[in-house]
């Protein structure tokens, strides 16, 4: 195996591990949060429905997005490394 192909494959595996951890850990922690509040609930019928829908929580954090991009980058490293190895043999 050519040295550059080996380095690219090792980078791909390393990025795959790091990306998987970054994408999985925040989503596991996101399910265990407890929301506590106190006070009164006020109903306002004049509020538009669009504002209420925009306040819904998003379960995808920036760490998740970076993790997914890292996984895609690892796939690129692995693909290029394997293509270089295939062309040399």
Helices and strands as residue ranges (DSSP letters): H 3-30, H 49-54, H 62-88
